[in-house]
Amino acid sequence: MSIPSEIRQQVRQRANFACEFCGVSETDVGGQLTIDHFQPKSKGGDDFLENLLYCCIRCNQYKQDYWFTGADDLSLWNPRQEAASIHFLELDDGKLLPRTPTGEFTIKRLRLNRSPLVTYRLSKRRQAEEIRLLKQYKDLIQLLGQLNEQLVTLVEEQQQLLEEQRELIRFLLRRNQ
């Protein structure tokens, strides 16, 4: 592939350094992913930015040079043009459920329910939940700290009131003697 490095970098950044089909990131695989032509060059595609996708080796291998040519051919989901939520629903078990014929074909063609990807999705979901809970705990600790400060202030005020009451009682006792 003879794609200039500036274009490669744009594609990587635009994809947030993750496979635009399955979501696996460079960090997850320990290196850069591949640049793929959505419409393969062998099927009339070009090297323009709009036709380039960032994807993992597996999705690239499973996609191969597929391109719909006839009226009966199904098209793959284009992550540059439509949100995944239009075509897929992620189930509680980490598998993708197709919402459209395009989604169904894409899941089958790219094997988006392969075991490692399902495990990956579940792991990402757990990680996101842990981050959400940690933020909640942090907020809770901050609120408890504020509450503790308010309680300390109330105790100090209560002690001051008690001292004033003692002084008043002493004064009244001396006056009545």
Secondary structure, DSSP 8 states (H G I E B T S, - for coil): ----HHHHHHHHHHTTTB-TTT--BHHHHTS--EEEESS-GGGT--SSGGGEEEE-HHHHHHHTT----STT------TTTS-HHHHEEE-TTS-EEESSHHHHHHHHHHTTT-HHHHHHHHHHHHHHHHHHHHHHHHHHHHHHHHHHHHHHHHHHHHHHHHHHHHHHHHHHHHHH-
